[in-house]
Every structure is written in C-alpha cells, then in structure tokens.
Amino acid sequence: MSRSEHQRESLLRLSRGIAAAQVSRRGVLAGAGGLALAGLLAACGTSGGNKVAAPSAAADLSAESKVVNWANWTLYLDYDDKSKKYPTLERFKKETGLKATYAEDIDSNDMYYGKIQAQLAAGKDIGQDIITPSDWMSERLIRQGYVQELDHANIPNIKNLLPELKDVRFDKGRTRSLTWQSGFTGLAWNKEVFPQGLKNVSDLWDPALKGRVTVLDEMRDTMPMLLLDQGVDIAGDWGLDEYNKALDVLDENIKNGQIRQVKGNSYKQDFISGDAIAGLVYSGDITQLNFEEGDKWEFVMPERKGLIWSDNFMVPIGSPHKTNAEKLMNFYYDPAVAAEVAAYVNYVCPVVGAREAMMDIDPELVDNPLIFPTEEFLNLATTEREMSVEEETEFQNLFQQVIGA
C-alpha cells in the first residue's frame, strides 16, 4: 500500500472508529452529524440561554504592527531543550517577519476563562491574539461573542483540515475556530511503582494508591470519566441523579485522602516528583513525560471508555492582530509543520497529509494511535451529550463545591 493510500485508509478508520464510539443522542442534537468525527469531537459544548449584546471586534492593526501573541497549554508545541526555543515557531518568525510570543498560560479552561472573561466582555485586548480553548469552552466563547470571525482567505491551508472537522456543531463552517490538536482523557500510572496497572477509573481507589492519585480540575474531563466508570452512557440520556452519584465518589475520595490533588495540567509535576503515582490524564502528556523523564508511565483508555476532545485556535474579540493570527494558523496547517508538531506533542493531528509527512520525520510514529488513531483505539473513546447552559452552570457549581475551588 502506498503512503497516500495508507493515509486515506487511516482517515477512513478514524471516521469509522468515531462512528462506532458514538451512539444515538437526545433530540437536542438533531442535525449534529450523528456519526461524524465532528459530532464526537465537538459534542462537549453547550447551547441555549439568553443572548446579550456582544462586544465589537477590535480594529486590525496587523499591517503596521508585526506581532502575534499566542497563549496555549503546557507541553503543547515542539520545544528544543538546548536552545530553549520552539523550532517551528522560530521558522514561522523567520518566514513571515512577524514577532511571535508564546506563553503556556492555560492550565485549565475554567481558570483561564476566569482570568480573561471580564476583559473579553468589555471588548478589551487580553494581550493574546490566539488562544486554544477546548471544544466546550470554544462553544461558550462563540455564544457570548467573545471571539472574532476568521477570514479563510488568509488561511489557504484550511483546505488541509480533516473533512470530519470542517463543520462542527458549535461552529458551522469553521468561521470562528480551527482545530489545533485533538486528544484523549484516560488513565496513567507509574509502571515502576505500581506494576499491576489500571483498567478502569475505579482502580484509582486501590488502597495502595492512597494519597498519590490526581484527577483533573476540568469538570468536563473528570465527571464524564466517573460517569463512564459507573456504566452511564454519557452520550445518551442522563441527568442530575447520575451526576450526583458520580460526584459522591469524587467527594468520598477527596475527603478520605485517596486523591492527593485536583489539578490542571500541572499534575505532570506531581508525576515527575513521585508525589503522584496514578491519575486521570491527557494522552499526549504521558508520551512526552516518558520521552523527557524516562519510560516510567503507562497510558490507557479505560475498558469502560475514555474521552476524546479538541482544542481550538481562536482570536479573542479584542485582539488587534487578527490577520497575523491567521497567518500563524495557516503556517501550522502545512502538513510538514503539523507532522513536526505532532511528533513532539503526540496528540491527534487534525491536518490531512501530516501522516504521510511523518514518514520523513519519525516513521515509528506513523502507527502511533495517540496521533493517528486506529479503529480499535477509537472504540474506547466517546464524548458526553450536549448540555444546556442551566445544566452546565449547575453541574459546574456542584463540582467546584466538592473540589473546594
């Protein structure tokens, strides 16, 4: 099979695997694309609620101000330890003549939103021209009018976006968002300290792990994982009763000391220090930790399933450098650049042609299911149903009360 044929087969497997992970939903999702990749990756959003007047987009000063500022999550862009720089970003600056700054400012969606919400609501510049929130947060920002409309003429490489991601439910036609990376929420543990391993979330409550377990402070990660562990079809018909039962499990294991901490991306430091042995994690983080710190950790999708999600390029409403931001998006949708990033971050790459380009970068990664998922791997991935604004607010408040945030 040629590389191009192999790539097409991979995309078909990706679509079929996602379809297998998706089941029928409540009527609120009618027309969402059902079995498409877009439906699965974008189904963690919210809708409804009263609309308020949105702030106006800032004037674009890109022509005279050759700057673009990017806020992202940690360990989410290729990095050179020797030069202390991001190779692809350095290349972007050289090719475009733009000054690009990069900040690992996002530790969790809610925490970051709390920092910037007031400025967004006022239409002010938050100091970043690109942010990368997760699907459900992206939907909230679009609903509130906090992000700018993209000019696809400035992003010709948008043609390389995976077909299944071109028309997601929360952003039809991708007018205000563009997938940065996709990934999985699952389980990880230190193989040297806990060789018996984990199969399901409930295995985290093993007495041998007491005080050395971390869970994520994202309600939209931790709670669906707990619901899945209790046998709830999170893409189907569930509500407050099921949510409270799962929340009780979280509450119990926080109070009895089983859970060391509820954290955002900084859980990685607890894994490195040895303070944490196991926990709920993001897929690419563990691959990177194994590369940088020694092959100590194992990542699996639970037998009762884990989550799949995406983070998205977005331009905040007050950004004065939208065209420059679009140039950066276009650069990272070049298949060779996307493959270089994927080789480092080890998340699901959204760019057609990146798998073929990976053959020239690291052939061993071409069949890595965390970057180019197989049907078998995707059968263990799912996502939760759409939530109303009222549900999201209630569930989030209950979650925050339990984790003490």
C-alpha positions as CSV (number, residue, x, y, z in Angstrom):
1,M,0.0,0.0,0.0
2,S,1.4,3.4,-0.9
3,R,1.7,6.1,1.7
4,S,-1.1,8.1,0.2
5,E,-3.4,5.1,0.2
6,H,-2.3,4.3,3.8
7,Q,-3.2,7.8,4.8
8,R,-6.7,7.6,3.2
9,E,-7.2,4.3,5.0
10,S,-6.2,5.9,8.3
11,L,-8.8,8.7,7.8
12,L,-11.4,6.1,7.0
13,R,-10.5,4.2,10.1
14,L,-10.7,7.4,12.1
15,S,-14.2,8.2,10.8
16,R,-15.4,4.6,11.3
17,G,-13.9,4.4,14.7
18,I,-15.5,7.6,15.9
19,A,-18.8,6.4,14.4
20,A,-18.6,3.2,16.5
21,A,-18.0,5.3,19.6
22,Q,-21.0,7.5,19.0
23,V,-24.5,6.3,19.9
24,S,-27.9,7.9,19.5
25,R,-28.5,11.2,21.3
26,R,-31.3,13.2,22.7
27,G,-33.4,15.3,20.3
28,V,-31.3,18.4,21.1
29,L,-28.6,17.0,18.9
30,A,-30.7,16.5,15.8
31,G,-28.8,17.6,12.8
32,A,-25.4,17.5,14.5
33,G,-24.0,15.0,12.1
34,G,-24.6,11.9,14.3
35,L,-21.8,9.6,13.5
36,A,-19.3,12.1,12.0
37,L,-15.9,12.9,13.6
38,A,-17.1,16.4,14.1
39,G,-20.0,15.3,16.2
40,L,-17.8,13.3,18.5
41,L,-15.0,15.8,18.9
42,A,-17.4,18.8,19.3
43,A,-20.1,17.3,21.4
44,C,-18.9,18.7,24.7
45,G,-20.4,22.1,24.1
46,T,-23.4,24.0,25.5
47,S,-26.2,25.9,23.9
48,G,-29.2,27.9,24.9
49,G,-29.6,30.8,27.3
50,N,-30.4,34.4,26.8
51,K,-28.1,36.4,24.4
52,V,-26.6,39.6,25.5
53,A,-25.0,42.3,23.3
54,A,-21.6,41.1,22.2
55,P,-18.6,43.5,22.2
56,S,-17.3,44.7,18.9
57,A,-14.1,43.3,17.3
58,A,-11.0,45.4,17.6
59,A,-9.6,47.2,14.6
60,D,-7.0,45.0,12.9
61,L,-3.6,46.7,13.2
62,S,-1.6,43.8,11.7
63,A,-0.4,45.8,8.7
64,E,1.6,48.2,10.9
65,S,2.1,46.0,14.0
66,K,4.1,42.9,13.1
67,V,3.2,41.0,16.2
68,V,1.3,37.9,17.2
69,N,0.9,36.6,20.7
70,W,-0.2,33.1,21.4
71,A,-1.5,31.5,24.7
72,N,-1.5,27.7,24.8
73,W,-1.4,24.8,27.2
74,T,1.8,23.3,28.6
75,L,3.8,20.8,26.6
76,Y,1.7,21.6,23.5
77,L,4.3,22.8,21.0
78,D,7.6,21.4,19.8
79,Y,10.4,22.6,22.0
80,D,14.2,22.3,21.9
81,D,15.8,21.9,25.3
82,K,19.2,23.1,24.1
83,S,18.1,26.4,22.5
84,K,15.1,26.8,24.8
85,K,13.1,27.7,21.8
86,Y,10.2,26.3,19.8
87,P,11.7,25.3,16.4
88,T,8.5,25.6,14.3
89,L,7.7,28.9,15.8
90,E,11.2,30.2,15.1
91,R,10.7,29.1,11.5
92,F,7.4,31.0,11.3
93,K,9.0,34.1,12.6
94,K,11.8,33.9,10.0
95,E,9.4,33.1,7.1
96,T,6.9,35.9,8.0
97,G,9.0,38.5,9.6
98,L,6.5,38.6,12.5
99,K,7.5,38.8,16.1
100,A,5.7,35.9,17.8
101,T,5.5,35.4,21.5
102,Y,4.3,32.1,23.1
103,A,3.0,31.6,26.6
104,E,2.0,28.4,28.4
105,D,-0.8,30.3,30.2
106,I,-3.6,27.8,30.0
107,D,-3.7,25.3,32.9
108,S,-7.5,24.6,32.7
109,N,-10.3,26.1,30.7
110,D,-12.2,27.4,33.7
111,M,-9.2,29.0,35.3
112,Y,-8.1,30.7,32.2
113,Y,-11.7,31.9,31.4
114,G,-11.9,33.4,34.9
115,K,-8.8,35.4,34.2
116,I,-9.9,36.9,30.8
117,Q,-13.7,36.9,31.0
118,A,-14.1,40.5,32.2
119,Q,-11.7,41.8,29.5
120,L,-13.4,39.8,26.8
121,A,-16.9,41.1,27.9
122,A,-15.6,44.7,27.7
123,G,-14.0,44.0,24.2
124,K,-10.5,44.7,25.6
125,D,-7.3,43.3,24.4
126,I,-6.2,40.4,26.7
127,G,-2.7,40.6,25.4
128,Q,-3.1,37.4,23.3
129,D,-4.1,37.2,19.7
130,I,-4.6,33.4,19.7
131,I,-6.0,31.2,22.5
132,T,-6.6,27.5,22.3
133,P,-9.6,26.5,24.5
134,S,-11.3,23.1,24.4
135,D,-14.5,22.5,22.4
136,W,-17.0,23.2,25.1
137,M,-15.3,26.4,26.1
138,S,-14.9,27.4,22.5
139,E,-18.7,27.0,22.1
140,R,-19.2,29.2,25.1
141,L,-16.9,31.9,23.7
142,I,-18.7,31.8,20.4
143,R,-22.1,32.0,22.0
144,Q,-21.0,35.0,24.1
145,G,-19.5,36.8,21.1
146,Y,-16.0,36.9,22.6
147,V,-14.1,35.8,19.5
148,Q,-13.6,37.2,16.1
149,E,-14.7,35.8,12.7
150,L,-11.9,34.3,10.7
151,D,-11.0,35.3,7.1
152,H,-10.4,32.0,5.4
153,A,-8.7,33.9,2.5
154,N,-5.8,34.4,5.0
155,I,-5.7,30.7,5.8
156,P,-5.5,28.8,2.5
157,N,-4.1,25.7,4.2
158,I,-7.5,25.3,5.9
159,K,-8.1,23.0,2.9
160,N,-5.9,20.5,4.9
161,L,-8.4,20.3,7.8
162,L,-9.7,16.8,8.3
163,P,-13.0,16.6,6.4
164,E,-14.8,15.4,9.6
165,L,-13.8,18.6,11.4
166,K,-14.8,21.2,8.8
167,D,-18.4,21.6,10.0
168,V,-18.5,21.0,13.8
169,R,-21.8,21.6,15.6
170,F,-20.7,24.6,17.6
171,D,-19.0,26.4,14.7
172,K,-20.6,25.6,11.3
173,G,-18.2,26.3,8.5
174,R,-15.4,27.0,11.0
175,T,-15.9,30.7,10.9
176,R,-14.5,31.4,14.4
177,S,-12.4,28.4,15.3
178,L,-9.9,25.9,13.8
179,T,-8.7,22.7,15.5
180,W,-5.2,22.9,17.0
181,Q,-5.0,19.3,18.3
182,S,-7.3,16.6,19.5
183,G,-6.6,14.1,22.3
184,F,-7.9,11.6,24.8
185,T,-8.6,11.7,28.5
186,G,-7.7,8.4,30.1
187,L,-5.6,6.7,32.9
188,A,-1.9,6.7,33.6
189,W,0.3,5.3,36.3
190,N,3.9,4.8,37.2
191,K,4.8,1.3,36.0
192,E,7.8,1.0,38.3
193,V,5.9,1.8,41.5
194,F,2.5,0.3,40.6
195,P,3.2,-2.6,38.2
196,Q,-0.3,-4.1,38.5
197,G,-1.6,-1.1,36.5
198,L,-5.1,0.2,35.9
199,K,-8.0,-0.9,33.8
200,N,-10.8,1.4,34.9
201,V,-11.3,4.6,36.9
202,S,-12.4,2.7,40.0
203,D,-8.9,1.1,40.1
204,L,-7.7,4.5,41.3
205,W,-9.3,3.8,44.6
206,D,-6.9,1.0,45.4
207,P,-5.6,1.4,48.9
208,A,-2.1,1.1,47.6
209,L,-2.5,4.4,45.8
210,K,-3.9,6.3,48.8
211,G,-2.7,9.9,48.8
212,R,-1.0,9.6,45.4
213,V,-3.8,10.0,42.9
214,T,-4.5,13.1,40.9
215,V,-7.7,13.9,39.0
216,L,-8.3,16.8,36.6
217,D,-9.9,20.1,37.8
218,E,-11.8,20.3,34.5
219,M,-15.4,19.3,35.3
220,R,-15.8,18.3,31.6
221,D,-13.0,15.8,32.0
222,T,-13.3,14.3,35.5
223,M,-17.0,14.0,35.8
224,P,-17.6,12.2,32.4
225,M,-14.9,9.7,33.3
226,L,-16.6,9.0,36.7
227,L,-19.9,8.6,34.9
228,L,-18.5,6.2,32.4
229,D,-17.0,4.2,35.2
230,Q,-20.4,3.8,36.7
231,G,-21.8,2.5,33.4
232,V,-23.5,5.6,32.3
233,D,-23.8,6.3,28.6
234,I,-22.6,9.9,28.7
235,A,-23.7,10.4,25.1
236,G,-27.2,9.4,25.9
237,D,-30.0,10.3,28.4
238,W,-28.5,11.0,31.8
239,G,-29.1,13.8,34.3
240,L,-28.7,15.2,37.8
241,D,-29.3,11.8,39.6
242,E,-26.5,10.1,37.7
243,Y,-24.2,13.1,38.0
244,N,-24.7,13.3,41.8
245,K,-23.9,9.6,42.2
246,A,-20.6,10.1,40.3
247,L,-19.9,13.3,42.3
248,D,-20.4,11.3,45.6
249,V,-17.5,9.1,44.5
250,L,-15.3,12.1,43.9
251,D,-16.3,13.7,47.2
252,E,-15.6,10.5,49.1
253,N,-12.1,10.0,47.7
254,I,-11.1,13.6,48.2
255,K,-12.3,13.5,51.9
256,N,-10.7,10.2,52.7
257,G,-7.3,11.3,51.2
258,Q,-7.3,8.9,48.3
259,I,-7.0,11.8,45.9
260,R,-3.9,13.9,46.6
261,Q,-4.9,16.8,44.5
262,V,-7.4,18.0,41.9
263,K,-5.2,19.9,39.3
264,G,-5.0,21.2,35.8
265,N,-2.0,20.4,33.5
266,S,0.4,20.9,36.4
267,Y,-0.4,17.3,37.5
268,K,2.6,16.4,35.4
269,Q,5.0,17.9,38.0
270,D,3.4,15.6,40.6
271,F,4.1,12.6,38.4
272,I,7.7,13.7,37.9
273,S,8.3,14.3,41.6
274,G,6.8,11.0,42.5
275,D,4.1,12.6,44.7
276,A,1.5,11.1,42.4
277,I,1.6,7.6,41.1
278,A,-1.6,7.5,39.1
279,G,-4.5,9.6,37.9
280,L,-6.7,10.9,35.2
281,V,-4.6,12.4,32.5
282,Y,-4.3,13.8,28.9
283,S,-2.9,11.3,26.4
284,G,-0.1,13.4,24.9
285,D,1.3,14.5,28.3
286,I,2.3,11.0,29.2
287,T,4.1,10.3,25.9
288,Q,6.1,13.5,26.4
289,L,6.9,12.7,30.1
290,N,8.1,9.2,29.0
291,F,10.4,10.8,26.4
292,E,11.7,13.5,28.7
293,E,11.8,11.7,32.1
294,G,12.4,8.1,31.2
295,D,9.8,5.5,30.2
296,K,8.1,5.3,33.6
297,W,4.4,5.8,32.8
298,E,1.7,3.9,31.0
299,F,-1.4,5.4,29.4
300,V,-4.6,3.5,28.6
301,M,-8.2,4.2,27.7
302,P,-10.4,2.5,30.4
303,E,-12.3,-0.6,29.5
304,R,-15.4,1.4,30.3
305,K,-14.2,4.1,27.8
306,G,-12.5,7.4,28.0
307,L,-12.9,10.8,26.3
308,I,-11.9,12.3,23.0
309,W,-11.8,16.1,22.6
310,S,-10.2,19.0,20.7
311,D,-8.6,22.3,21.5
312,N,-9.1,25.2,19.0
313,F,-7.3,28.2,17.6
314,M,-9.4,31.3,18.3
315,V,-8.9,35.0,18.1
316,P,-10.1,37.0,21.1
317,I,-12.6,39.8,20.4
318,G,-10.1,42.5,21.5
319,S,-7.1,41.2,19.6
320,P,-5.6,43.9,17.3
321,H,-3.6,41.4,15.2
322,K,-6.2,39.1,13.6
323,T,-4.5,38.8,10.2
324,N,-1.2,38.0,11.9
325,A,-3.0,35.3,13.9
326,E,-4.5,33.9,10.7
327,K,-1.0,33.7,9.2
328,L,0.1,31.6,12.1
329,M,-2.9,29.3,11.8
330,N,-2.1,28.9,8.1
331,F,1.6,28.0,8.9
332,Y,0.6,25.3,11.3
333,Y,-1.8,23.7,8.8
334,D,1.1,22.9,6.5
335,P,1.3,19.1,6.7
336,A,5.1,19.1,7.2
337,V,4.8,21.6,10.0
338,A,1.8,19.8,11.5
339,A,3.8,16.5,11.5
340,E,6.7,18.1,13.2
341,V,4.5,19.4,16.0
342,A,2.7,16.0,16.2
343,A,6.0,14.2,16.6
344,Y,6.6,16.2,19.7
345,V,3.2,16.7,21.3
346,N,1.8,13.2,20.4
347,Y,-1.8,14.4,20.2
348,V,-4.3,13.6,17.4
349,C,-3.2,15.6,14.4
350,P,-6.1,17.4,12.5
351,V,-4.1,18.0,9.3
352,V,-4.6,15.9,6.2
353,G,-1.1,14.9,4.8
354,A,0.6,15.0,8.2
355,R,0.7,11.3,8.5
356,E,2.5,11.0,5.2
357,A,4.9,13.7,6.2
358,M,5.6,11.9,9.4
359,M,7.2,9.1,7.4
360,D,10.1,11.5,6.8
361,I,10.3,12.7,10.4
362,D,9.8,9.6,12.6
363,P,8.4,6.5,10.8
364,E,7.8,4.8,14.2
365,L,5.1,7.4,15.0
366,V,3.1,6.8,11.8
367,D,1.2,4.0,13.6
368,N,1.0,5.6,17.0
369,P,-2.7,5.5,17.9
370,L,-2.4,8.7,20.0
371,I,-1.5,10.6,16.9
372,F,-3.3,8.7,14.1
373,P,-5.9,6.6,16.0
374,T,-6.9,3.2,14.9
375,E,-10.4,1.9,14.9
376,E,-9.7,-0.3,17.9
377,F,-8.4,2.6,19.9
378,L,-11.3,4.9,18.9
379,N,-13.8,2.2,20.0
380,L,-12.7,3.1,23.5
381,A,-13.4,6.8,23.0
382,T,-16.6,8.7,23.4
383,T,-17.9,12.1,24.5
384,E,-20.8,13.5,26.5
385,R,-24.1,14.8,25.2
386,E,-24.7,18.4,24.7
387,M,-25.6,20.4,27.9
388,S,-27.9,23.3,28.3
389,V,-26.5,26.5,29.9
390,E,-28.5,25.8,33.0
391,E,-27.1,22.2,33.3
392,E,-23.6,23.3,32.7
393,T,-23.9,26.0,35.4
394,E,-25.5,23.7,37.9
395,F,-23.0,20.8,37.3
396,Q,-20.0,23.2,37.4
397,N,-21.1,24.7,40.7
398,L,-21.6,21.3,42.3
399,F,-18.2,20.2,41.1
400,Q,-16.5,23.3,42.4
401,Q,-18.1,22.8,45.8
402,V,-16.7,19.3,46.0
403,I,-13.2,20.1,44.9
404,G,-13.1,23.2,47.1
405,A,-12.2,25.6,44.3
